[in-house]
Amino acid sequence: MKKISIIFGSTTGNTERVAEIIKDNMAECEVTVTDVCNAKDEMIKSADTVLFGASTWGYGEIQDDFLEYYNSMKSELLSAKDVAVFGCGDSVGFSDVYCRAVDLIIEKASECGANVIGEGLKVDGDVDDNVSKIEAFAKELV
């Protein structure tokens, strides 16, 4: 059974909700969902695939809780690991930096030698308006 670790940072609960929807659509996998504040290296080491999730705040910045983790990401842990990224944002109010956190995490994971899967899932606005998109993303990863 494929092991998936989902590590997310969420201020309002939207990114956490996306993480749970992803998990619910990976029934044939062993999935753990963890707030980034509680993430441990073993969660990455033991996983076949790691999903990182963070929303974009301010003017294109990574969500506060995830930022510290982002700054500590290292090659020793991520090299050759399959990684996918998702996040929430607002394309109406911040079109020029929409879901920039997703792009930044993809860049960092790539720099650390991870095998980044896909372009990343960018959830615009209300999570409920994006459920089919989130479900499709999850199913592509299994």
C-alpha positions in Angstrom: 0.0 0.0 0.0 1.3 3.4 -1.0 2.2 5.7 1.9 1.3 9.4 1.6 2.2 12.1 4.1 0.3 15.4 3.8 1.9 18.3 5.7 0.1 21.6 5.7 0.0 25.0 7.2 -3.4 26.7 7.6 -4.5 29.9 9.2 -8.2 30.0 8.4 -8.7 26.2 8.0 -9.1 26.3 4.2 -5.7 24.5 3.5 -6.5 22.0 6.2 -9.8 21.3 4.6 -8.1 20.8 1.2 -5.7 18.3 2.9 -8.6 16.4 4.3 -10.4 16.3 0.9 -7.2 15.0 -0.7 -6.9 12.3 2.0 -10.6 11.2 1.5 -9.8 10.7 -2.2 -6.8 8.4 -1.6 -8.7 5.5 0.0 -6.4 2.9 -1.5 -3.4 4.5 0.2 -2.1 4.9 3.8 -2.4 8.6 4.3 -1.4 10.8 7.3 -2.4 14.4 7.5 -0.3 16.6 9.8 -0.2 20.3 10.7 3.2 21.6 9.8 3.8 22.6 13.4 3.7 18.9 14.3 5.7 17.6 11.3 8.6 15.2 11.9 11.3 14.1 9.5 10.1 10.5 9.9 6.9 11.5 8.2 8.8 12.3 5.0 11.3 9.4 5.3 8.6 6.8 5.6 6.4 8.1 2.8 6.4 7.2 -0.8 4.9 10.6 -1.7 4.8 13.8 0.3 2.3 16.5 -0.2 3.0 20.0 1.1 0.1 22.5 1.5 0.3 26.2 2.3 -1.8 29.2 1.5 -0.5 32.5 0.2 -0.8 35.5 2.6 0.1 39.1 2.4 1.7 40.0 -0.9 2.8 36.5 -2.1 4.1 35.2 1.2 4.0 31.6 2.5 1.5 31.0 5.4 3.2 31.8 8.7 3.3 28.3 10.2 4.7 26.8 7.0 7.4 29.5 6.6 9.6 28.2 9.3 9.3 24.6 7.9 10.0 26.0 4.4 13.2 27.6 5.6 14.4 24.3 7.1 13.7 22.1 4.1 16.9 20.2 3.1 18.3 17.9 0.4 19.1 15.2 3.0 15.4 14.7 3.5 13.8 15.5 0.1 16.4 14.2 -2.4 14.7 11.8 -4.8 11.4 11.9 -2.8 8.2 12.3 -4.8 6.6 15.6 -3.8 3.4 17.4 -4.8 2.2 20.8 -3.6 -1.2 22.5 -3.1 -2.4 25.7 -1.7 -5.1 28.3 -1.4 -5.2 31.8 -2.7 -7.2 34.7 -4.1 -6.9 35.4 -7.8 -9.3 38.4 -7.7 -7.5 40.4 -5.0 -4.0 39.3 -5.7 -3.8 38.1 -9.3 -0.1 38.9 -9.7 0.9 36.8 -6.7 -2.0 34.2 -6.8 -1.0 31.1 -4.9 2.7 32.1 -5.0 3.3 29.9 -1.9 2.7 26.8 -4.1 5.3 28.1 -6.6 7.8 28.9 -3.8 7.5 25.4 -2.2 7.8 23.7 -5.6 11.0 25.7 -6.3 12.4 24.9 -2.8 11.6 21.1 -3.1 13.2 21.0 -6.5 16.3 22.8 -5.2 16.4 20.0 -2.5 16.4 17.3 -5.2 12.8 16.2 -4.8 10.9 14.7 -7.8 8.1 17.3 -8.0 4.9 15.8 -9.4 2.8 18.1 -11.5 2.5 21.9 -11.4 0.8 22.1 -8.1 -2.8 22.5 -7.1 -4.0 26.1 -6.8 -7.3 26.5 -5.0 -8.9 29.8 -5.8 -11.3 31.3 -3.2 -13.9 29.1 -1.5 -12.8 25.5 -1.1 -16.4 24.3 -1.8 -16.2 25.8 -5.3 -13.1 23.7 -6.0 -14.0 20.2 -4.7 -14.0 18.5 -8.1 -10.6 20.0 -8.9 -9.2 18.9 -5.5 -10.5 15.4 -6.0 -9.0 15.1 -9.4 -5.6 16.3 -8.1 -5.7 13.5 -5.4 -6.7 10.8 -7.8 -3.8 11.7 -10.2 -1.3 11.1 -7.4 -2.4 7.5 -6.5 
